[in-house]
Amino acid sequence: MTQDNEPAVHLTFDEAQKICQHEGKRLPRDTEWVNAAFVEQRSQAPDGFILGKRYRYPNGDSARQSHCLEGCTSLKGTAPAGSLWRGTGHVPVMTTRPGVNGLYDMGGNVWEWVDTGSGDERITRGASWWYDASRQVADDVATKPRDTRVGYVGFRCVATF
């Protein structure tokens, strides 16, 4: 059974986009996602973060606070023991510490669709529990067919102003 704190996965790009539109929101564009994930924009940033600094990982200078295959926290995902040949699955959202700009799960946990790409390919950002920390950096641009529907790709919506 799906819980309210589960990341929204198993949705294609078009399904994710329609859900955001239904909520009066949209998928973020790639540049918006990257700036939110890597460049601290809070004028009163908490300890460990500096206004205007571009961080290597969405959790700051290291990926130790995110959830991924290697180089991250030692959290166990929600997949039943022995059901996956790699990794432990995702963790509930907001399980890890908030990162740059106070955002949760921008690195690791699940890839996220962004409204950028060409043809049938769309960009996903942030990496997932399926990969190690090296995939969480800003210059790692992954693409997937827009009809991809898997347990390690999700999305987040942004409000339009």
Contact map, one row per residue, 1 for C-alpha under 8 A:
11100000000000000000000000000000000000000000000000000000000000000000000000000000000000000000000000000000000000000000000000000000000000000000000000000000000000000
11110100000000000000000000000000000000000000000000000000000000000000000000000000000000000000000000000000000000000000000000000000000000000000000000000000000000000
11111100000000000000000000000000000000000000000000000000000000000000000000000000000000000000000000000000000000000000000000000000000000000000000000000000000000000
01111100000000000000000000000000000000000000000000000000000000000000000000000000000000000000000000000000000000000000000000000000000000000000000000000000000000000
00111110000000000000000000000000000000000000000000000000000000000000000000000000000000000001110000000000000000000000000000000000000000000000000000000000000000000
01111111000000000000000000000000000000000000000000000000000000000000000000000000000000000011100000000000000000000000000000000000000000000000000000000000000000000
00001111100000000000000000000000000000000000000000000000000000000000000000000000000000000101100000000000000001000000000000000000000000000000000000000000010000000
00000111111000000000000000000000000000000000000000000000000000000000000000000000000000000000000000000000000000000000000000000000000000000000000000000000011000000
00000011111000000000000000000000000000000000000000000000000000000000000000000000000000000000000000000000000001000000000000000000000000000000000000001111111000000
00000001111100000000000000000000000000000000000000000000000000000000000000000000000000000000000000000000000000000000000000000000000000000000000000001111110000000
00000001111111110000000000000000000000000000000000000000000000000000000000000000000000000000000000000000000000000000000000000000000000000000000000011100110000000
00000000011111110000000000000000000000000000000000000000000000000000000000000000000000000000000000000000000000000000000000000000000000000000000001111000000000000
00000000001111111000000000000000000000000000000000000000000000000000000000000000000000000000000000000000000000001000000001000000000000000000000001110000000000000
00000000001111111100000000000000000000000000000000000000000000000000000000000000000000000000000000000000000000000000000000000000000000000000000001100000000000000
00000000001111111110000000000000000000000000000000000000000000000000000000000000000000000000000000000000000000000000000000000000000000000000000000000000000000000
00000000001111111111000000100000000000000000000000000000000000000000000000000000000000000000000000000000000000001000000000000000000000000000000000000000011000000
00000000000011111111100001100000000000000000000000000000000000000000000000000000000000000000000000000000000000000000000000000000000000000000000000000000000000000
00000000000001111111110000000000000000000000000000000000000000000000000000000000000000000000000000000000000000000000000000000000000000000000000000000000000000000
00000000000000111111111000000000000000000000000000000000000000000000000000000000000000000000000000000000000000000000000000000000000000000000000000000000000000000
00000000000000011111111111100000000000000000000000000000000000000000000000000000000000000000000000000000000000000000000000000000000000000000000000000000000111000
00000000000000001111111111000000000000000000000000000000000000000000000000000000000000000000000000000000000000000000000000000000000000000000000000000000000000000
00000000000000000111111110000000000000000000000000000000000000000000000000000000000000000000000000000000000000000000000000000000000000000000000000000000000000000
00000000000000000011111110000000000000000000000000000000000000000000000000000000000000000000000000000000000000000000000000000000000000000000000000000000000000000
00000000000000000001111111000000000000000000000000000000000000000000000000000000000000000000000000000000000000000000000000000000000000000000000000000000000000110
00000000000000000001111111100000000000000000000000000000000000000000000000000000000000000000000000000000000000000000000000000000000000000000000000000000000011110
00000000000000001001100111110000000000000000000000000000000000000000000000000000000000000000000000000000000000000000000000000000000000000000000000000000000011110
00000000000000011001000011111000000000000000000000000000000000000000000000000000000000000000000000000000000000001110000000000000000000000000000000000000001111000
00000000000000000000000001111101100000000000000000000000000000000000000000000000000000000000000000000000000000000110000000000000000000000000000000000000000111000
00000000000000000000000000111111100000000000000000000000000000000000000000000000000000000000000000000000000000000111000000000000000000000000000000000000000000000
00000000000000000000000000011111110000000000000000000000000000000000000000000000000000000000000000000000000000000111000000100000000000000000000000000000000000000
00000000000000000000000000001111111000000000000000000000000000000000000000000000000000000000000000000000000000000000000000000000000000000000000000000000000000000
00000000000000000000000000011111111100000000000000000000000000000000000000000000000000000000000000000000000000000000000000000000000000000000000000000000000000000
00000000000000000000000000011111111110000000000000000000000000000000000000000000000000000000000000000000000000000100000000001000000000000000000000000000000000000
00000000000000000000000000000111111111100000000000000000000000000000000000000000000000000000000000000000000000000000000000000000000000000100000000000000000000000
00000000000000000000000000000011111111100000000000000000000000000000000000000000000000000000000000000000000000000000000000000000000000000000000000000000000000000
00000000000000000000000000000001111111111000000000000000000000000000000000000000000000000000000000011000000000000000000000000000000000000000000000000000000000000
00000000000000000000000000000000111111100000000000000000110000000000000000000000000000000000000000111010011000000000000000000000000000000000000000000000000000000
00000000000000000000000000000000011111110000000000000111110100000000000000000000000000000000000000010000000000000000000000000000000000000100000000000000000000000
00000000000000000000000000000000011111111000000000111110000000000000000000000000000000000000000000011000000000000000000000000000000000000000000000000000000000000
00000000000000000000000000000000000101111100100011111110000000000000000000000000000000000000000000011000000000000000000000000000000000000000000000000000000000000
00000000000000000000000000000000000100111110100000110000000000000000000000000000000000000000000000001000000000000000000000000000000000000000000000000000000000000
00000000000000000000000000000000000000011111100000100000000000000000000000000000000000000000000000001000000000000000000000000000000000000000000000000000000000000
00000000000000000000000000000000000000001111100000100000000000000000000000000000000000000000000000000000000000000000000000000000000000000000000000000000000000000
00000000000000000000000000000000000000000111110000100000000000000000000000000000000000000000000000000000000000000000000000000000000000000000000000000000000000000
00000000000000000000000000000000000000011111111011100000000000000000000000000000000000000000000000001000000000000000000000000000000000000000000000000000000000000
00000000000000000000000000000000000000000001111111000000000000000000000000000000000000000000000000000000000000000000000000000000000000000000000000000000000000000
00000000000000000000000000000000000000000000111111000000000000000000000000000000000000000000000000000000000000000000000000000000000000000000000000000000000000000
00000000000000000000000000000000000000000000011111000000000100000000000000000000000000000000000000000000000000000000000000000000000000000000000000000000000000000
00000000000000000000000000000000000000010000111111101000000100000000000000000000000000000000000000010000000000000000000000000000000000000000000000000000000000000
00000000000000000000000000000000000000010000111111111000000000000000000000000000000000000000000000000000000000000000000000000000000000000000000000000000000000000
00000000000000000000000000000000000000111111100011111000000000000000000000000000000000000000000000000000000000000000000000000000000000000000000000000000000000000
00000000000000000000000000000000000000111000000001111100000000000000000000000000000000000000000000000000000000000000000000000000000000000000000000000000000000000
00000000000000000000000000000000000000110000000011111110000000000000000000000000000000000000000000000000000000000000000000000000000000000000000000000000000000000
00000000000000000000000000000000000001110000000000011111000000000000000000000000000000000000000000000000000000000000000000000000000000000000000000000000000000000
00000000000000000000000000000000000001110000000000001111111110000000000000000000000000000000000000010000000000000000000000000000000000000000000000000000000000000
00000000000000000000000000000000000001000000000000000111110111000000000000000000000000000000000000000000000000000000000000000000000000001100000000000000000000000
00000000000000000000000000000000000011000000000000000011111111100000000000000000000000000000000000000000001000000000000000000000000000011100000000000000000000000
00000000000000000000000000000000000011000000000000000011111100100000000000000000000000000000000000110000011000000000000000000100000000011000000000000000000000000
00000000000000000000000000000000000000000000000000000010111111111100000000000000000000000000000011110000011000000000000000000000000000000000000000000000000000000
00000000000000000000000000000000000001000000000110000011111111100000000000000000000000000000000000110000000000000000000000000000000000000000000000000000000000000
00000000000000000000000000000000000000000000000000000011101111100000000000000000000000000000000000000000000000000000000000000000000000000000000000000000000000000
00000000000000000000000000000000000000000000000000000001101111111000000000000000000000000000000000000000000000000000000000000000000000000000000000000000000000000
00000000000000000000000000000000000000000000000000000000111111111100001100000000000000000000000000000000001000000000000000000000000010010000000000000000000000000
00000000000000000000000000000000000000000000000000000000001001111100001110000000000000000000000000000000000000000000000000000000000000000000000000000000000000000
00000000000000000000000000000000000000000000000000000000001001111110000110000000000000000000000110000000000000000000000000000000000000000000000000000000000000000
00000000000000000000000000000000000000000000000000000000001000111111000110000000000000000000000110000000101110000000000000000000000000000000000000000000000000000
00000000000000000000000000000000000000000000000000000000000000001111100111100000000000000110000100000000101110000000000000000001100000000000000000000000000000000
00000000000000000000000000000000000000000000000000000000000000000111111110000000000000100000000000000000000110000000000000000001111110000000000000000000000000000
00000000000000000000000000000000000000000000000000000000000000000011111100000000000001100000000000000000000000000000000000000000111110000000000000000000000000000
00000000000000000000000000000000000000000000000000000000000000000001111100000000000000000000000000000000000000000000000000000000001110000000000000000000000000000
00000000000000000000000000000000000000000000000000000000000000110001111110000000000000000000000000000000000000000000000000000000000110000000000000000000000000000
00000000000000000000000000000000000000000000000000000000000000111111111111000000000000000000000000000000000000000000000000000000000110000000000000000000000000000
00000000000000000000000000000000000000000000000000000000000000011111001111100000000000000000000000000000000000000000000000000000000000000000000000000000000000000
00000000000000000000000000000000000000000000000000000000000000000010000111110000000000000000000000000000000000000000000000000000000000000000000000000000000000000
00000000000000000000000000000000000000000000000000000000000000000010000011111000000000000010000000000000000000000000000000000000000000000000000000000000000000000
00000000000000000000000000000000000000000000000000000000000000000000000001111100000000011010000000000000000000000000000000000000000000000000000000000000000000000
00000000000000000000000000000000000000000000000000000000000000000000000000111110000000111110000000000000000000000000000000000000000000000000000000000000000000000
00000000000000000000000000000000000000000000000000000000000000000000000000011111000000011111000000000000000000000000000000000000000000000000000000000000000000000
00000000000000000000000000000000000000000000000000000000000000000000000000001111101100011100000000000000000000000000000000000000000000000000000000000000000000000
00000000000000000000000000000000000000000000000000000000000000000000000000000111111000010000000000000000000000000000000000000000000000000000000000000000000000000
00000000000000000000000000000000000000000000000000000000000000000000000000000011111100010000000000000000000000000000000000000000000000000000000000000000000000000
00000000000000000000000000000000000000000000000000000000000000000000000000000001111110000000000000000000000000000000000000000000000000000000000000000000000000000
00000000000000000000000000000000000000000000000000000000000000000000000000000011111110000000000000000000000000000000000000000000000000000000000000000000000000000
00000000000000000000000000000000000000000000000000000000000000000000000000000010111111111000000000000000000000000000000000000000000000000000000000000000000000000
00000000000000000000000000000000000000000000000000000000000000000000000000000000011111100000000000000000000000000000000000000000000000000000000000000000000000000
00000000000000000000000000000000000000000000000000000000000000000000100000000000000111110000000000000000000000000000000000000000010000000000000000000000000000000
00000000000000000000000000000000000000000000000000000000000000000001100000001000000111111000000000000000000000000000000000000000110000000000000000000000000000000
00000000000000000000000000000000000000000000000000000000000000000000000000011111100101111100000000000000000000000000000000000000100000000000000000000000000000000
00000000000000000000000000000000000000000000000000000000000000000000000000011110000100111110000000000000000010000000000000000000110000000000000000000001000000000
00000010000000000000000000000000000000000000000000000000000000000010000000001110000000011111000000000000000011000000000000000001100000000000000000000001000000000
00000100000000000000000000000000000000000000000000000000000000000010000000111100000000001111101000000000000010000000000000000000000000000000000000000000000000000
00001110000000000000000000000000000000000000000000000000000000000000000000000100000000000111111000000000000000000000000000000000000000000000000000000000000000000
00001110000000000000000000000000000000000000000000000000000000000000000000000000000000000011111100000001100000000000000000000000000000000000000000000000000000000
00001000000000000000000000000000000000000000000000000000000000000000000000000000000000000001111111000001100000000000000000000000000000000000000000000000000000000
00000000000000000000000000000000000000000000000000000000000000000000000000000000000000000011111110000000000000000000000000000000000000000000000000000000000000000
00000000000000000000000000000000000000000000000000000000000000001110000000000000000000000000111111000001100000000000000000000000000000000000000000000000000000000
00000000000000000000000000000000000000000000000000000000001000001100000000000000000000000000011111100001000000000000000000000000000000000000000000000000000000000
00000000000000000000000000000000000000000000000000000000001000000000000000000000000000000000010111111111100000000000000000000000000000000000000000000000000000000
00000000000000000000000000000000000010000000000000000000011100000000000000000000000000000000000011111111110000000000000000000000000000000000000000000000000000000
00000000000000000000000000000000000111110000000010000010011100000000000000000000000000000000000001111110000000000000000000000000000000000000000000000000000000000
00000000000000000000000000000000000110111100100000000000000000000000000000000000000000000000000001111110000000000000000000000000000000000000000000000000000000000
00000000000000000000000000000000000000000000000000000000000000000000000000000000000000000000000001111111000000000000000000000000000000000000000000000000000000000
00000000000000000000000000000000000010000000000000000000000000000000000000000000000000000000000001111111110000000000000000000000000000000000000000000000000000000
00000000000000000000000000000000000000000000000000000000000000000000000000000000000000000000110111100111110000000000000000000000000000000000000000000000000000000
00000000000000000000000000000000000000000000000000000000000000000110000000000000000000000000110101100011111111000000000000000000000000000000000000000000000000000
00000000000000000000000000000000000010000000000000000000011000000000000000000000000000000000000000100011111100000000000000000100000000000000000000000000000000000
00000000000000000000000000000000000010000000000000000000111000100110000000000000000000000000000000000000111111000000000000000111000000010000000000000000000000000
00000000000000000000000000000000000000000000000000000000000000000111000000000000000000000000000000000000111111100000000000000111101010010000000000000000000000000
00000000000000000000000000000000000000000000000000000000000000000111000000000000000000001110000000000000101111100000000000000011100000000000000000000001000000000
00000010100000000000000000000000000000000000000000000000000000000000000000000000000000000100000000000000101111110000000000000111100000000000000000000001110000000
00000000000000000000000000000000000000000000000000000000000000000000000000000000000000000000000000000000000111111000000000011111000000000000000000000001111000000
00000000000000000000000000000000000000000000000000000000000000000000000000000000000000000000000000000000000001111100000000011110000000000000000000000000111100000
00000000000010010000000000100000000000000000000000000000000000000000000000000000000000000000000000000000000000111110000001111000000000000000000000000000111100000
00000000000000000000000000111100100000000000000000000000000000000000000000000000000000000000000000000000000000011111000001111000000000000000000000000000001000000
00000000000000000000000000111100000000000000000000000000000000000000000000000000000000000000000000000000000000001111100001100000000000000000000000000000000000000
00000000000000000000000000001100000000000000000000000000000000000000000000000000000000000000000000000000000000000111110001100000000000000000000000000000000000000
00000000000000000000000000000000000000000000000000000000000000000000000000000000000000000000000000000000000000000011111111100000000000000000001000000000000000000
00000000000000000000000000000000000000000000000000000000000000000000000000000000000000000000000000000000000000000001111111000000000000000000000000000000000000000
00000000000000000000000000000000000000000000000000000000000000000000000000000000000000000000000000000000000000000000111111000000000000000000000000000000000000000
00000000000000000000000000000000000000000000000000000000000000000000000000000000000000000000000000000000000000000000111111000000000000000000000011000000000000000
00000000000000000000000000000000000000000000000000000000000000000000000000000000000000000000000000000000000000000000111111100000000000000000001111000000000000000
00000000000010000000000000000000000000000000000000000000000000000000000000000000000000000000000000000000000000001111111111110000000000000000001111000000000000000
00000000000000000000000000000100000000000000000000000000000000000000000000000000000000000000000000000000000000001111100011111000000000000000111100000000000000000
00000000000000000000000000000000000000000000000000000000000000000000000000000000000000000000000000000000000000111100000001111110000000000000111100000000100000000
00000000000000000000000000000000100000000000000000000000000000000000000000000000000000000000000000000000000000111100000000111110000000010001110000000000000000000
00000000000000000000000000000000000000000000000000000000010000000000000000000000000000000000000000000000011101110000000000011111000000111000000000000000000000000
00000000000000000000000000000000000000000000000000000000000000000000000000000000000000000000000000000000001111110000000000011111111000110000000000000000000000000
00000000000000000000000000000000000000000000000000000000000000000011000000000000000000000100000000000000001111100000000000000111111000000000000000000001100000000
00000000000000000000000000000000000000000000000000000000000000000011100000000000000000111100000000000000000111000000000000000011111100000000000000000001000000000
00000000000000000000000000000000000000000000000000000000000000000001100000000000000001101000000000000000000000000000000000000011111100000000000000000001000000000
00000000000000000000000000000000000000000000000000000000000000000001110000000000000000000000000000000000000100000000000000000011111111100000000000000000000000000
00000000000000000000000000000000000000000000000000000000000000000001111100000000000000000000000000000000000000000000000000000000111111110000000000000000000000000
00000000000000000000000000000000000000000000000000000000000000100001111100000000000000000000000000000000000100000000000000000000001111111000000000000000000000000
00000000000000000000000000000000000000000000000000000000000000000000000000000000000000000000000000000000000000000000000000000000001111111000000000000000000000000
00000000000000000000000000000000000000000000000000000000000000000000000000000000000000000000000000000000000000000000000000000110001111111001000000000000000000000
00000000000000000000000000000000000000000000000000000000110000100000000000000000000000000000000000000000001100000000000000001110000111111101000000000000000000000
00000000000000000000000000000000000000000000000000000001110000000000000000000000000000000000000000000000000000000000000000000100000011111111000000000000000000000
00000000000000000000000000000000010001000000000000000001100000000000000000000000000000000000000000000000000000000000000000000000000000011111100000000000000000000
00000000000000000000000000000000000000000000000000000000000000000000000000000000000000000000000000000000000000000000000000000000000000001111100000000000000000000
00000000000000000000000000000000000000000000000000000000000000000000000000000000000000000000000000000000000000000000000000001000000000111111110000000000000000000
00000000000000000000000000000000000000000000000000000000000000000000000000000000000000000000000000000000000000000000000000111000000000000111111000000000000000000
00000000000000000000000000000000000000000000000000000000000000000000000000000000000000000000000000000000000000000000000000111000000000000001111100000000000000000
00000000000000000000000000000000000000000000000000000000000000000000000000000000000000000000000000000000000000000000100011110000000000000000111110000000000000000
00000000000000000000000000000000000000000000000000000000000000000000000000000000000000000000000000000000000000000000000011110000000000000000011111010000000000000
00000000000000000000000000000000000000000000000000000000000000000000000000000000000000000000000000000000000000000000000111000000000000000000001111110000000000000
00000000000111000000000000000000000000000000000000000000000000000000000000000000000000000000000000000000000000000000000111000000000000000000000111110000000000000
00000000000111000000000000000000000000000000000000000000000000000000000000000000000000000000000000000000000000000000000000000000000000000000000011111000000000000
00000000001110000000000000000000000000000000000000000000000000000000000000000000000000000000000000000000000000000000000000000000000000000000000111111100000000000
00000000111100000000000000000000000000000000000000000000000000000000000000000000000000000000000000000000000000000000000000000000000000000000000000111110100000000
00000000111000000000000000000000000000000000000000000000000000000000000000000000000000000000000000000000000000000000000000000000000000000000000000011111100000000
00000000110000000000000000000000000000000000000000000000000000000000000000000000000000000000000000000000000000000000000000000000000000000000000000001111110000000
00000000110000000000000000000000000000000000000000000000000000000000000000000000000000001100000000000000000011100000000000000001110000000000000000000111110000000
00000000111000000000000000000000000000000000000000000000000000000000000000000000000000000000000000000000000001111000000000010001000000000000000000001111111000000
00000011111000010000000000000000000000000000000000000000000000000000000000000000000000000000000000000000000001111000000000000000000000000000000000000011111100000
00000001100000010000000000100000000000000000000000000000000000000000000000000000000000000000000000000000000000111100000000000000000000000000000000000000111110000
00000000000000000001000000110000000000000000000000000000000000000000000000000000000000000000000000000000000000011000000000000000000000000000000000000000011111000
00000000000000000001000011110000000000000000000000000000000000000000000000000000000000000000000000000000000000000000000000000000000000000000000000000000001111100
00000000000000000001000011110000000000000000000000000000000000000000000000000000000000000000000000000000000000000000000000000000000000000000000000000000000111110
00000000000000000000000111000000000000000000000000000000000000000000000000000000000000000000000000000000000000000000000000000000000000000000000000000000000011111
00000000000000000000000111000000000000000000000000000000000000000000000000000000000000000000000000000000000000000000000000000000000000000000000000000000000001111
00000000000000000000000000000000000000000000000000000000000000000000000000000000000000000000000000000000000000000000000000000000000000000000000000000000000000111
